[in-house]
């Protein structure tokens, strides 16, 4: 984990599907639709001024951990977020298939 990581326990409403998400300090995306919000420069710092919706675009693996790659629909910034055990497996499977064909 990054030395700049700041653990924040925050609940939020997903900007894509409206699901209420209860945060645990590591929660960074909606477990139902996998969308995120562009609020951080470094995980947990809430320093990004953009605030745009971040769409899941691909899955990859680094150091044995699966990650969702998100792209901000407002500014184009891309970044990874680790897959969570609570993520919807069907949505992850679709994202994986998309990743393999790109």
Sine and cosine of phi, psi and omega as CSV:
sin_phi,cos_phi,sin_psi,cos_psi,sin_omega,cos_omega
0.00,0.00,0.58,-0.81,-0.03,-1.00
-0.85,0.53,0.60,-0.80,0.07,-1.00
-0.92,0.40,-0.32,0.95,-0.02,-1.00
-1.00,-0.04,0.06,1.00,-0.01,-1.00
-0.90,0.44,0.71,-0.70,0.08,-1.00
-0.85,-0.52,0.89,-0.45,0.01,-1.00
-0.97,0.25,0.83,-0.56,0.03,-1.00
-0.75,-0.66,0.84,-0.54,0.06,-1.00
-1.00,-0.03,0.97,-0.25,-0.04,-1.00
-0.68,-0.74,0.72,-0.69,0.15,-0.99
-1.00,0.01,0.43,-0.90,0.02,-1.00
-0.42,-0.91,0.29,-0.96,0.12,-0.99
-0.97,-0.23,0.78,-0.63,-0.04,-1.00
-0.89,0.45,0.75,-0.66,0.01,-1.00
-0.96,0.28,-0.24,0.97,0.00,-1.00
-1.00,-0.09,-0.82,0.58,-0.13,-0.99
-0.94,-0.35,-0.13,0.99,0.04,-1.00
0.99,0.16,0.08,1.00,0.01,-1.00
-0.91,0.40,0.69,-0.72,0.12,-0.99
-0.98,0.20,0.80,-0.60,-0.04,-1.00
-0.89,-0.46,0.83,-0.56,0.05,-1.00
-1.00,0.02,0.88,-0.47,-0.04,-1.00
-0.98,0.18,0.41,-0.91,0.03,-1.00
-0.81,-0.58,0.18,0.98,-0.04,-1.00
0.99,-0.16,-0.30,0.96,0.04,-1.00
-0.86,-0.51,-0.11,0.99,-0.05,-1.00
-0.92,0.40,0.82,-0.57,-0.03,-1.00
-0.70,-0.71,0.10,0.99,0.05,-1.00
-0.34,-0.94,0.27,-0.96,0.01,-1.00
-0.96,0.26,0.78,-0.62,0.00,-1.00
-0.96,0.29,-0.20,0.98,-0.03,-1.00
-1.00,-0.04,-0.72,0.69,-0.03,-1.00
-0.92,-0.39,-0.13,0.99,0.06,-1.00
0.95,0.31,0.12,0.99,0.05,-1.00
-0.97,0.25,0.38,-0.93,-0.02,-1.00
-0.72,-0.69,-0.07,-1.00,0.08,-1.00
-0.75,-0.66,0.66,-0.75,-0.04,-1.00
-0.98,0.18,1.00,0.05,-0.03,-1.00
-0.87,-0.49,-0.25,0.97,-0.09,-1.00
-0.89,-0.46,0.55,-0.83,0.26,-0.96
-1.00,-0.02,-0.77,0.63,0.17,-0.99
-0.91,-0.41,0.57,-0.82,-0.10,-0.99
-0.75,0.66,0.87,-0.49,0.07,-1.00
1.00,-0.03,-0.09,1.00,-0.09,-1.00
-0.99,0.15,-0.32,0.95,0.01,-1.00
0.82,0.58,0.54,0.84,-0.07,-1.00
-0.99,-0.12,-0.14,0.99,0.01,-1.00
-0.96,0.27,0.75,-0.67,-0.02,-1.00
-1.00,0.10,-0.25,0.97,-0.12,-0.99
-0.89,0.46,-0.89,0.45,-0.02,-1.00
0.97,0.25,0.14,0.99,-0.04,-1.00
-0.94,0.34,0.33,-0.94,0.07,-1.00
-0.96,0.29,0.71,-0.71,0.01,-1.00
-0.94,-0.35,0.85,-0.52,-0.06,-1.00
-1.00,-0.06,0.69,-0.72,0.09,-1.00
-0.94,0.33,0.78,-0.63,-0.06,-1.00
-0.89,-0.46,-0.37,0.93,-0.05,-1.00
-0.27,-0.96,0.25,-0.97,0.17,-0.99
-0.89,-0.45,0.61,-0.79,0.16,-0.99
-0.59,-0.81,0.01,-1.00,-0.01,-1.00
-0.74,-0.68,0.72,-0.69,0.06,-1.00
-0.63,-0.78,0.77,-0.64,-0.02,-1.00
0.80,0.61,0.62,0.78,0.07,-1.00
0.98,0.18,0.07,1.00,-0.02,-1.00
-0.90,-0.43,0.74,-0.68,0.06,-1.00
-0.97,0.26,0.63,-0.78,-0.01,-1.00
-0.73,-0.68,0.59,-0.80,0.12,-0.99
-1.00,-0.05,0.78,-0.62,0.08,-1.00
-1.00,-0.06,0.82,-0.57,0.00,-1.00
-0.94,-0.33,0.57,-0.82,0.10,-0.99
-0.82,-0.57,0.78,-0.63,0.00,-1.00
-0.95,0.31,0.80,-0.60,-0.01,-1.00
-0.97,0.25,-0.21,0.98,-0.02,-1.00
-1.00,-0.08,-0.74,0.67,-0.10,-1.00
-0.90,-0.44,-0.17,0.98,0.03,-1.00
1.00,0.03,-0.07,1.00,0.03,-1.00
-0.83,0.56,0.64,-0.77,0.09,-1.00
-0.87,-0.50,0.50,-0.86,0.03,-1.00
-0.21,-0.98,0.39,-0.92,-0.02,-1.00
-1.00,-0.08,0.47,-0.88,0.17,-0.99
-0.69,-0.73,0.69,-0.73,0.01,-1.00
-0.91,0.42,0.59,-0.81,0.10,-0.99
-0.92,0.40,0.65,-0.76,-0.01,-1.00
-0.97,-0.23,0.51,-0.86,0.06,-1.00
-0.87,0.49,-0.34,0.94,-0.01,-1.00
-1.00,-0.02,-0.02,1.00,-0.02,-1.00
-0.92,0.40,0.59,-0.81,0.02,-1.00
-0.91,0.41,0.90,-0.43,-0.07,-1.00
-0.90,0.44,-0.57,0.82,0.01,-1.00
-0.91,0.41,-0.66,0.75,0.02,-1.00
-0.93,0.36,-0.63,0.78,0.07,-1.00
-0.88,0.47,-0.64,0.77,0.00,-1.00
-0.90,0.44,-0.67,0.74,0.04,-1.00
-0.89,0.46,-0.69,0.72,0.01,-1.00
-0.89,0.45,-0.63,0.77,0.04,-1.00
-0.89,0.46,-0.71,0.70,0.03,-1.00
-0.88,0.48,-0.66,0.75,0.04,-1.00
-0.88,0.47,-0.66,0.75,-0.02,-1.00
-0.89,0.45,-0.61,0.79,-0.04,-1.00
-0.95,0.32,-0.41,0.91,-0.05,-1.00
-0.98,-0.18,0.10,0.99,0.02,-1.00
-0.99,-0.12,0.00,0.00,0.00,0.00
